[in-house]
Amino acid sequence: MIGVLLVTHGEIGKALLESAAQILGAAQLQTATLSVWRHDDPEDLALRARELLQGIDAGDGVLVLTDIFGATPGNVVSRVLEDGKIEGVSGVSLPMLLRVLSSRNGAPKDALSSAVQRALSGGAEGVVHMNQDRCLDA
């Protein structure tokens, strides 16, 4: 199973992970969050990110999700990426996170690249103009 690390401004990552656990019915294994605050030192954040990555990588790699590309969380993530081992996707959202967490057990050789694709599709497909694409469940 791939690990999932959320690196976000404030407590966004923690809230997303808690919401995902509520929806999926259980706390998710091999996950962690790193909250970034204005006063944090980027070097310290990168060190903390590496420690968290070691703790959640069981050998299949880790997908790191961050909120804003080019902001401090995204810049921290860019320092720890390793092609094929630690992959990063920005623009994290609950649909993106749910898509990744609900299908992390792919074939070991392509689980991480598949998770990246699920994150991208979950993020894109989670954006809907509700007036035009109405949910009929109500």
KEZA-692301 format. One record per residue: x negated, y, z negated of N, C-alpha, C in turn. Coordinates in pm, whole numbers, plus 50000, padded with zeros to 5 digits. Each point is the difference from the previous one (the first is absolute). Example, Ala and Ser with C-alpha at 12.3 -4.5 7.8 and 13.67 -1.06 7.14 Angstrom:
<pts>
486814943149220500895011950000499105012050000/500355010550072499185011949994500775010949927/
</pts>
This chain:
<pts>
499154988250000500855011850000499115012350000/500375009750083499235012450001500395008649880/499065008049955500285009649894500535012950059/500675007849917500525012950043499655010449894/499295010450043499645011249913500685012550052/500685007349912500615012750035499185011249938/499515009150083499225011549955500795012350041/500575006949900500945010850028499825011949907/500585011050040500095011649913500874996449880/499545003449881500794997949879500474985649986/501234998549956500554986849970500854994250114/499855005250121500794995150113499814985050020/498764995550000499724985850022500624991249893/499885004249876500584992449889501514999050016/500655011050034501455000050018500424991150117/499255000450109500314991550114499864985249964/498944996649929499784986149962501084995249903/500395008349906501084996449907501324998450074/500285008750094501234998850079500004987350084/498864996850059499894987850079500234987749913/499464999949879500204988749910501484998649965/500685011149980501434999549970500784994250118/499685004250121500714995350118499684985450028/498744996249988499584986350031500254990349885/500335005249883500384991449889498874995549910/498805004950023498884995949915498825009350021/499185001049896498755007550015499154993050105/499265007650076499224994450109498564997549958/499534987950027498634996349969499035006750096/498755001149957498925005550081500325013850055/500555008449913500275013850037499435009249892/499715012350040499505010049906500295013850057/499955009949911500165013850041498855008449947/499685010350074499025009949956500655013650019/500255006749889500625013350003498905010550012/500215009450090499035010650024500585013249951/499225006849918500415012849944499035010850045/500445012250001499215011550049498615000649937/499884997149873498725001449929499064988050019/500444989350065499184988050015498805002350091/498904993749965498785000350080500094989250109/499885003650127500104990050108499034988449986/498795002549948499034989149980500534990049898/500565005249891500584991549896501194992250055/500825006750081501164993250059499574988650091/498965002150080499514989450089499484988249918/499325002849891499514989449912501174992249939/500995007249952501194993449942500734991950106/500085005250122500654992750109499264986950027/498675000550004499234987750024500224989649890/500085004749875500274990849889501374993650014/501005007750036501354994650019500034990250116/499305003250108499944991150116499434986449962/498944999949922499404987449957500984991749918/500815006749921500944993149914501204993950072/500335005150119501194994950069499684992450128/498744999250037499624992550121499674985649963/500854990950045499784985849974499294993350118/499505008050093499264994450112500665002450136/501275004150001500715002450126499975014650041/499385008649919499915014150031501045008149927/499925013250018500905009349933500485010550098/501285002949994500585011150075500155011649903/499415011450035500095011949916500985009650066/501035003749926501015009350050499825013349928/500035010850075499855013349942501075009250055/500205011449934501115008550039499695009550116/498935007749992499745010150103498604998450057/499934997750128498724999350071499345013749994/498745000649960499265012449995500025006949865/500884995749910500045005449864499084991549913/499825004149875499054993149912500254984949991/501234995249978500184985449995499534993150128/500365005750115499574994250127498505000550018/499385010749954498545001150010499304989949911/500574997549882499454989749912500114986450067/501164997150057500214987250068498994998350113/499765010550077499094998850113498584996049957/499655002649877498664996649948499864985249964/501104993049985499934986149955500414989950107/500385004850117500464991050106498874991550057/500344987650032499074990750066500814992350103/499695001950128500764993450106500174985249973/501254995450007500294985949982500054995349856/499615008649906500024996149859500845009649915/499835012850023500785010249930500515009550107/501294999450028500625008250103500875010549935/500135011750062500785010949944501075004950094/501155003649943501115005950075500535011749918/500195011650065500545011649929501485001750032/500645008749921501435002550018500864990149924/499514994949888500704989549927501445004449967/500894990450011501415001949967500524987049942/501175000449940500574987949945500304989650107/500565003750117500204989850104498694993550045/498955008050010498694994850038499514990049895/500055004049874499524991449891500804987149992/501315000850012500834988049995499674990450113/499795005350118499674991650115498704992449974/499025006849942498714993749973500124989749888/500625003949888500064991149884500844987550026/501025001150082500894988650021499444989750098/498875003150061499434990450097498485000450001/499414998549882498535000649990499314986650021/500744989350012499384986750006499904994850143/499265007050084499784995450137498854990150005/499674996050120498824991550018498795007949954/499114993949920498885007549943499185007950100/499804994850121499135007050093500625012950054/501325001150002500605012250054500985006649904/500004996049874500945005649903499845015049985/498785004949993499785014249978500415008250122/499624995750118500395007650119501514999650020/500634988949965501474999250007500645009449899/499415001249882500525009149898499915014450047/498915003550068499875013550054501145002750099/500264990550087501085001950099501375000849932/500234992149897501285000749927500145013449929/498905005249946500045013249935500385010750102/499364999850114500285010050103501454999150048/500474987950024501384998650048501005003349890/499714996349877500895003349889500125015049980/498885006950012500025014649987500795006550113/499754995650123500695005950115501494996750000/500344987549973501404996050005500805004749878/499285004249896500685005149881500465014450014/499565006650107500425013850025501204999550095/501145004549950501264998950074500785013049987/500545004950110500935011349995501364994349962/500375001649877501164993149944501325004050066/500135012050053501245004050067500234991950127/498914996050064500134992750124499934984949981/499254995449903499824985749977500644996349867/501295000649992500714997949874499994985549956/499874998349872500074986849939501484996649982/500404988350041501414996249992500334992049874/499054999149905500224992349879500935006849902/500205012950012500785007649899501484997350006/
</pts>
